[in-house]
Amino acid sequence: MFTLHISPGACSRASHIALAESGLPYTLKRVKFAEAEQRSESFLKINPKGRVPALETGHGVLTETVAILAYIAQVASVDGVTLAPADPFEFARMQAFNAYIASTVHVAHAHGRRAARWADQSSSHADMTAKVPGNMRDCFRLIENDFLVGPYVMGEQYTVADAYLFVMGGWLESDGVDIAEFARVAAHHARVSERPAVMRALEEEAAL
């Protein structure tokens, strides 16, 4: 049994969807950001970074979405559930996409909400926030034109990368960007939203 620490709607949703797709047994624990639970002594013992997701496994705790998604895919493969390419090069390509989401797209989004991580002056915060729509458009233009080459990130095969892209695409509206500007991304978002595991994950988060 896995325990996934999440905040509904956060990037932890990608790991939640991956678990729902995997068929692996799991429970969820909500970290209430509005009550600063991510900085509580009890949660910091689980993840000293004070962030979600955090996945408790029989071997210890994993953090960082890219690592958790890869782990879930590899564990699920033992039971015949395919959530990542088996070929080493294709697996690395999937990881390159996930790393781009984590290190560039998510950071571009975060500048609109977590500007205090990077600057102290309120004028700097406002400047960073103003850049968010343009930066997110640049990111998704690259995904649209160069990365999303098929119905899914890796082409015909659905992988954990699709859960990650689904979550990020869902953030565009709050960043002042219309997902319809990117036809392939919009079609991907609609396609993934219809998967039973995605609907299950969204229902579970709504109930937390």
N, C-alpha and C positions, 0 to 999 in steps of 0.2 A: 504493500500500500504506500502510495506517495502522498505527501502533503504539500500543496502548492499555496504559498502566501501571495495574495493578489490584492489589487485595488481595482474595483470595477471600472472598465474603460481605459485603464493604463496599459502600458506596453506588456504587462503581465498577461493580458488577454491572449496574446499569441501563444504563450506556453499553455494556457488553459485550453485553447482550441486544439493544440497538438495532443494534449492528454486525452481530450474527448475523442479525437480521431484515432488514437492509438489502441483503444480498448483496454488499456491498463487501469487498474483500480486506483482511485485517488479521492482525496478529500480536499476541500478548500478552506482556507482561513483568510478572512478579510482583514487587511491592515487599514485602519481608519485614518487616512491622512488628515482629515479635518480635525481630528483629535490628537494629531502628532504621534500616533502610535508607532510610526516608523522610527521615531527617536527614543522610544521607550527602552528601558533596560532589558526587558524580556525579549523584544524583537531584535535588538542589537546583538544579543547572544546568538541569534539565528543568522542574522546578516549584519555584520559590523558596518556595512556601507549605508545602512538605513534606507534601503530601497527595495522595491519589488521588481521582478519576481524573485522568490527564493523557493527552491524545491528541496524538501527533505526526502532523502532516500535512505535505503538500508546501509549505504556506505558513507553517508554524510550529507552535508548541505551543498547544493550547487546554486550559484548566482550567475547573473548575466544571461540575457535572453538567447544570445547566439549559442552559448554552451548548453543551456537547458534544452533548446530545440534539437540540437544535434544528439544529445543524450537520449531524449525521448524517442527520436527516430531510430536510434541504434538498438535500444531496448525493445521497442515494438517489433523490429525486424526479426527478432528471435521467435516471435509468435506468428511470423508471416505477414505482418502489416507493413506495407511499404510506404514510408513517409520521407525517404531520401534516396538519392541515386546510390546504387551499389558500386558503380565504377568510381575509383578513387579520384580521377580528374573531375568527373561530373559532381561528385560530392564536394570537392574543393570549390567548384564554380558556385554551387549553392551557398557555401559558407562565405564566399566573397560577396554575394548579393546580401546575405544577412548582415555581414560586417558593415557594408555600406549603409544599410538601413540604421544600424545601431550607432555608427560613428559619425554619420553625416546627416541623414534625414531626421533622425530623432533629435539630434543636437540642434538642427535648424529650427525644429518645432519648439524645442525647449527654450530658445532665446526669447520667445514671446511670453513665457510663463515663469521662467527661472532665471531671469536676467541678473538677479543678485548673485548668482554663482560666479559671474564673470566681471561684474563691475559694481561699484558702490554708488556712483552718482546717478540720481534719478534721470538726468538728461541722457545719460548713456543707456539706461534701461529703455527709455522711449525710442531712442535711435535703433536699438536692437529689435524692439517690437515692430517698428516700421519696416524692418528688412525681412521679417518672417514670410509674408506672402511671396515676395520675389524669390527668396531663397528656396521656399518649398516648390514654387513653380519650376525653378531650375532643376531641382532634384527629380521631380516627377516627369519633367520633359526628358531627362536622361533615361529614366525607367521606361517611359512610354516608347521612346525611339530606339533604345539600344538593349535594354534588359528583358523586356516582356515580349518574347519572340513567339509565343504560342498562347493557347488558352490559359496556361499556367506559367509560372516563372521559369521552370525548367523545360518548357515545351508542352508535351502531351501528359507528362506525369505530375500529379499533384504531390507537393512536398510541404514540409514545415515552413518553407520560405513563403508559401502562399498565405499561410495564416499571418505571418509577419506583415506582408504587404497589405493584406486586408485591414489589419489594425491601423496601419499608417494612412491608408487611403481614407479611412473613416475619420481621421483627424483633419483632413483638408478643409472642410467647411469651417471649423473653428479657427483655422488659420487664414480665413478670408479668401480661400481658393475654391472654385467650383470644380468638383471632380469631373464634370462633363467636359472640361477643357482637354481632358486626356481620354480619348475614346477607348483605348485598350485597357487602361487602368479602370475606367468606369465599368466596362464589361466584365473585367476580372472581379471587381468588387461585388457586382451583382451575382455573378456565377458562384463565388465562394459563399456568399450570404445564404444561398439555398442549400448548402450542405447540412445534413442532419446534425453533424457534430458541432458545427458553428451555431446553429439554432439552439442546440442543447447548452452550449457554453454561455450564450447570451441570456438564456432563461435562468441558468444557475447564478449568473452575476446579478441579475435583476432581483433574485430572491435573497441575496446576502444582506 
